[in-house]
């Protein structure tokens, strides 16, 4: 290839085409459990209002309540991935190498939100430590979330059930994935109360598992029949019965969760507000450095081509999700 400006532009146009085709072809999973919010500022700030009490019989003077706002903020992070292109190889028509790299770069760009949200859920890498603090100012996965941030007397609730489960009102909830663990987490989430003492209306509608639990989860949520004793500890059943858990939640097998093969998640994810969030400041952008006068081209017979974006994963309301089975 003769490296004149026209041919170089055509070359990068072909890279952008390969990138875009692969970017649009890669399946994603985060839309099922994460809300994407646009951001145009240095930080993304959201107000989190605690609930107010119920209406009361009007006896005597009014009781005036003042809403108690809380805030939660995160800073969009810059991400990049860059490919170096040797102009000598390009002159020798080895451009097919770079076409494949462009496809891989498109795939990697598409996976950023899935992998970043996975790291947030697992407390991994840059999303360990302070990033694990949730909207109520304790770690998102916690056995003692305050029911009312402003009134400790209203108690706590748990959304992290470990491998052995957690005793809630004398019932062992969660633990290593099983029929009993699944049903007890679902039931516990449905009884969580808001600040006024009313049931909050959390109904789990999504079970998310790593690939290692895919078939066990399918048996519980999609199987036609169950052996009687496997259902909530029932006794006296003979033979198989209809599976009452079928369709109780949607099932999402998330391949990015394979790093923690025993951990599973129960979520209320069907609404506009989901259990986690993807804060998107700038969608992936592709940039090239190819001018003959660019130092990298002049000094090293190389060109650069790469992508960048600004975004960050964030937590949603902790009562909308539960984690269990984590080792």
C-alpha positions as CSV (number, residue, x, y, z in Angstrom):
1,X,0.0,0.0,0.0
2,X,1.2,3.5,-0.9
3,X,0.9,5.5,2.3
4,X,-0.5,8.7,0.9
5,X,-3.3,10.7,2.8
6,X,-6.1,9.2,0.7
7,X,-5.1,5.6,1.3
8,X,-4.5,6.2,5.0
9,X,-8.0,7.7,5.3
10,X,-9.4,4.7,3.5
11,X,-7.5,2.3,5.8
12,X,-8.8,3.9,8.9
13,X,-12.3,4.0,7.4
14,X,-12.1,0.3,7.0
15,X,-11.0,-0.1,10.6
16,X,-13.9,2.0,11.8
17,X,-16.3,-0.2,9.8
18,X,-14.9,-3.4,11.2
19,X,-15.0,-1.9,14.7
20,X,-18.7,-0.8,14.4
21,X,-19.8,-4.1,12.9
22,X,-18.3,-6.1,15.8
23,X,-19.4,-3.5,18.4
24,X,-23.0,-3.9,17.3
25,X,-22.8,-7.7,17.1
26,X,-21.6,-8.4,20.6
27,X,-24.4,-9.5,23.0
28,X,-24.8,-7.5,26.2
29,X,-26.4,-8.4,29.5
30,X,-26.4,-5.2,31.7
31,X,-29.6,-3.8,30.3
32,X,-31.5,-6.5,32.2
33,X,-30.4,-5.3,35.6
34,X,-28.8,-1.8,35.2
35,X,-30.3,1.5,34.4
36,X,-28.2,3.7,32.1
37,X,-28.2,7.4,33.1
38,X,-26.6,10.2,30.9
39,X,-24.1,12.5,32.6
40,X,-22.7,15.8,31.4
41,X,-20.8,17.0,34.5
42,X,-17.7,16.0,36.4
43,X,-19.7,14.0,38.9
44,X,-23.1,12.3,38.8
45,X,-25.2,13.2,41.8
46,X,-28.6,11.8,42.7
47,X,-30.9,12.6,45.5
48,X,-32.2,9.7,47.6
49,X,-35.3,10.5,49.5
50,X,-36.3,8.3,52.4
51,X,-40.0,7.4,52.7
52,X,-42.4,9.3,54.8
53,X,-45.0,7.8,57.2
54,X,-48.5,6.7,56.2
55,X,-51.6,8.9,56.4
56,X,-53.0,8.9,59.9
57,X,-56.4,9.5,61.4
58,X,-56.6,13.3,61.9
59,X,-56.9,13.7,65.6
60,X,-55.7,17.0,67.0
61,X,-53.1,19.1,65.2
62,X,-51.3,18.0,62.1
63,X,-48.0,16.2,62.5
64,X,-45.6,17.8,60.1
65,X,-42.9,15.7,58.5
66,X,-39.9,17.1,56.6
67,X,-38.5,14.9,53.8
68,X,-35.0,13.8,54.7
69,X,-32.9,14.0,51.5
70,X,-29.7,12.0,51.1
71,X,-27.3,12.2,48.2
72,X,-25.1,9.7,46.4
73,X,-22.5,10.6,43.8
74,X,-19.9,9.0,41.6
75,X,-17.3,10.3,39.1
76,X,-17.3,9.1,35.5
77,X,-14.0,7.4,34.8
78,X,-11.9,7.6,31.6
79,X,-11.3,4.3,29.8
80,X,-9.0,3.6,26.8
81,X,-7.7,0.9,24.5
82,X,-5.1,1.7,21.8
83,X,-3.6,-0.2,18.9
84,X,-0.2,0.6,17.4
85,X,0.1,0.2,13.6
86,X,3.5,-0.3,12.0
87,X,3.6,1.7,8.8
88,X,6.2,-0.7,7.3
89,X,3.8,-3.6,7.7
90,X,1.0,-1.5,6.3
91,X,3.1,-0.6,3.3
92,X,3.6,-4.4,2.7
93,X,-0.1,-4.9,2.6
94,X,-0.4,-6.6,6.0
95,X,-3.6,-4.6,6.8
96,X,-5.6,-7.8,7.5
97,X,-3.9,-8.0,10.8
98,X,-5.2,-4.7,11.8
99,X,-8.7,-5.4,10.6
100,X,-8.9,-8.3,13.1
101,X,-7.6,-6.0,15.8
102,X,-10.3,-3.5,15.0
103,X,-13.0,-6.2,15.4
104,X,-11.5,-7.1,18.8
105,X,-11.4,-3.5,19.9
106,X,-15.1,-3.2,19.0
107,X,-15.8,-6.2,21.0
108,X,-13.9,-4.9,24.0
109,X,-15.6,-1.5,23.9
110,X,-19.0,-3.2,23.9
111,X,-18.1,-5.3,26.9
112,X,-17.0,-2.4,29.2
113,X,-20.4,-1.9,31.0
114,X,-20.9,-5.6,31.5
115,X,-17.4,-6.1,32.9
116,X,-17.4,-2.9,35.0
117,X,-20.8,-3.7,36.6
118,X,-19.5,-7.2,37.3
119,X,-16.5,-5.7,39.1
120,X,-18.8,-3.4,41.1
121,X,-21.0,-6.4,42.1
122,X,-18.0,-8.4,43.1
123,X,-16.0,-5.6,44.7
124,X,-13.1,-6.2,42.4
125,X,-10.1,-4.1,41.4
126,X,-10.9,-0.4,41.1
127,X,-14.4,-1.0,42.5
128,X,-13.3,-2.4,45.9
129,X,-13.1,-0.4,49.0
130,X,-14.9,3.0,49.0
131,X,-16.8,2.1,45.7
132,X,-18.7,-0.5,47.6
133,X,-20.5,2.1,49.7
134,X,-24.2,2.2,48.7
135,X,-26.9,4.9,48.9
136,X,-27.5,4.3,52.6
137,X,-23.8,4.8,53.4
138,X,-23.0,1.2,54.3
139,X,-21.6,-1.4,51.9
140,X,-24.1,-2.4,49.3
141,X,-23.9,-6.1,50.2
142,X,-24.5,-6.0,54.0
143,X,-26.3,-7.9,56.7
144,X,-27.5,-4.8,58.5
145,X,-28.9,-2.1,56.1
146,X,-30.8,0.5,58.0
147,X,-34.6,0.4,57.4
148,X,-34.6,4.1,58.2
149,X,-31.3,6.0,57.9
150,X,-32.5,8.6,60.4
151,X,-34.0,6.2,63.0
152,X,-31.9,3.3,64.1
153,X,-34.8,2.1,66.2
154,X,-36.6,0.8,63.1
155,X,-34.1,-2.0,62.7
156,X,-32.1,-3.3,59.8
157,X,-32.5,-5.8,56.9
158,X,-30.0,-8.1,55.2
159,X,-29.3,-8.4,51.5
160,X,-26.1,-10.5,51.7
161,X,-26.7,-14.1,52.7
162,X,-23.3,-15.9,52.3
163,X,-22.9,-19.6,52.0
164,X,-24.6,-20.7,55.1
165,X,-27.6,-18.3,54.9
166,X,-28.7,-15.7,57.5
167,X,-31.3,-16.2,60.2
168,X,-34.2,-13.8,59.6
169,X,-37.0,-14.1,62.2
170,X,-35.9,-17.6,62.9
171,X,-35.8,-18.7,59.3
172,X,-32.5,-19.5,57.5
173,X,-32.5,-17.4,54.4
174,X,-30.3,-18.0,51.4
175,X,-26.9,-19.7,51.3
176,X,-25.4,-21.9,48.7
177,X,-27.8,-22.2,45.7
178,X,-30.6,-24.6,46.2
179,X,-34.4,-24.7,46.1
180,X,-34.6,-23.7,49.7
181,X,-32.1,-20.9,49.3
182,X,-33.9,-19.6,46.2
183,X,-37.4,-19.6,47.8
184,X,-36.3,-18.1,51.1
185,X,-34.5,-15.2,49.5
186,X,-37.5,-14.5,47.2
187,X,-39.8,-14.6,50.2
188,X,-37.6,-12.4,52.4
189,X,-37.3,-9.7,49.7
190,X,-41.1,-9.6,49.5
191,X,-41.4,-8.8,53.2
192,X,-38.9,-5.9,53.4
193,X,-40.4,-2.8,55.0
194,X,-40.0,0.9,54.2
195,X,-39.5,3.6,56.8
196,X,-43.2,3.8,57.6
197,X,-43.3,0.1,58.6
198,X,-45.2,-1.0,55.5
199,X,-44.2,-3.8,53.2
200,X,-42.1,-2.0,50.5
201,X,-43.5,-4.0,47.6
202,X,-40.2,-5.5,46.5
203,X,-41.0,-8.5,44.3
204,X,-37.9,-10.3,42.9
205,X,-38.3,-10.8,39.1
206,X,-34.8,-11.7,38.0
207,X,-32.4,-14.4,39.1
208,X,-28.9,-13.8,37.8
209,X,-26.3,-16.6,38.0
210,X,-22.8,-17.4,36.7
211,X,-22.6,-20.1,33.9
212,X,-21.6,-22.7,36.6
213,X,-25.1,-22.4,38.1
214,X,-27.0,-22.1,34.8
215,X,-28.6,-25.6,34.7
216,X,-29.4,-25.7,38.4
217,X,-31.1,-22.4,38.1
218,X,-33.0,-23.6,35.0
219,X,-34.3,-26.6,36.9
220,X,-35.8,-24.4,39.6
221,X,-37.1,-21.5,37.5
222,X,-38.1,-23.4,34.3
223,X,-38.5,-27.0,35.1
224,X,-41.9,-28.6,34.7
225,X,-41.8,-31.0,37.6
226,X,-40.2,-31.4,41.0
227,X,-39.9,-34.2,43.5
228,X,-42.2,-33.3,46.4
229,X,-39.7,-33.0,49.2
230,X,-37.6,-30.5,47.2
231,X,-40.4,-28.0,47.4
232,X,-40.1,-25.9,50.6
233,X,-39.5,-28.9,52.8
234,X,-42.8,-30.5,52.0
235,X,-43.3,-34.1,53.3
236,X,-45.8,-36.8,52.4
237,X,-45.6,-36.2,48.7
238,X,-45.3,-39.2,46.5
239,X,-43.7,-38.8,43.0
240,X,-43.2,-35.6,41.1
241,X,-45.5,-32.6,41.4
242,X,-45.9,-29.4,39.3
243,X,-43.0,-27.0,39.9
244,X,-44.5,-24.0,41.8
245,X,-41.3,-22.0,41.2
246,X,-41.6,-22.1,37.4
247,X,-41.7,-18.6,36.1
248,X,-41.4,-17.0,39.5
249,X,-38.4,-15.0,38.2
250,X,-36.7,-14.6,34.9
251,X,-33.3,-16.2,34.6
252,X,-30.2,-14.4,33.4
253,X,-27.1,-16.5,32.9
254,X,-24.3,-13.8,32.9
255,X,-21.1,-15.3,31.6
256,X,-19.0,-12.5,33.1
257,X,-19.8,-13.8,36.6
258,X,-17.8,-17.0,36.1
259,X,-15.0,-15.6,38.4
260,X,-17.3,-16.3,41.4
261,X,-18.9,-19.6,40.4
262,X,-21.1,-20.1,43.5
263,X,-22.5,-16.5,43.8
264,X,-26.0,-15.7,42.7
265,X,-28.2,-12.6,42.7
266,X,-31.9,-12.0,43.2
267,X,-33.2,-8.7,41.9
268,X,-36.3,-6.6,41.3
269,X,-35.2,-5.4,37.8
270,X,-38.4,-5.0,35.8
271,X,-38.9,-1.3,36.5
272,X,-37.3,1.9,35.2
273,X,-35.1,2.1,38.3
274,X,-32.9,-1.0,38.5
275,X,-30.6,-2.4,41.3
276,X,-27.5,-0.9,39.7
277,X,-26.7,1.9,37.3
278,X,-24.3,2.6,34.4
279,X,-23.4,6.3,34.4
280,X,-22.5,7.2,30.8
281,X,-20.7,10.6,30.2
282,X,-19.2,9.9,26.8
283,X,-19.9,6.9,24.6
284,X,-17.0,5.1,23.0
285,X,-15.1,7.4,20.6
286,X,-12.5,6.3,18.0
287,X,-9.4,8.5,17.4
288,X,-6.4,8.1,15.1
289,X,-2.9,9.6,15.0
290,X,-1.7,9.3,11.5
291,X,-0.4,12.6,10.3
292,X,3.1,12.3,8.8
293,X,4.3,15.1,11.1
294,X,3.0,13.4,14.2
295,X,6.0,12.5,16.4
296,X,5.0,8.9,16.7
297,X,4.8,8.6,12.9
298,X,8.0,10.6,12.2
299,X,10.1,9.0,14.9
300,X,8.9,5.4,15.1
301,X,7.2,4.7,11.7
302,X,4.0,3.9,13.6
303,X,0.4,5.2,13.8
304,X,-2.0,4.9,16.7
305,X,-5.7,4.1,16.6
306,X,-7.9,3.6,19.6
307,X,-11.0,4.2,21.6
308,X,-12.0,6.0,24.7
309,X,-15.1,6.6,26.8
310,X,-16.1,8.1,30.2
311,X,-18.4,6.1,32.3
312,X,-18.7,4.5,35.8
313,X,-20.9,1.8,37.4
314,X,-23.0,2.8,40.4
315,X,-25.4,1.4,43.0
316,X,-29.1,1.6,43.0
317,X,-31.4,1.1,46.1
318,X,-30.0,-1.8,48.1
319,X,-33.4,-3.2,49.0
320,X,-33.9,-4.1,45.4
321,X,-31.2,-6.8,45.3
322,X,-29.8,-9.7,47.2
323,X,-26.6,-11.7,47.0
324,X,-26.1,-15.2,48.2
325,X,-23.5,-18.0,47.9
326,X,-20.5,-15.8,47.9
327,X,-17.4,-17.6,49.3
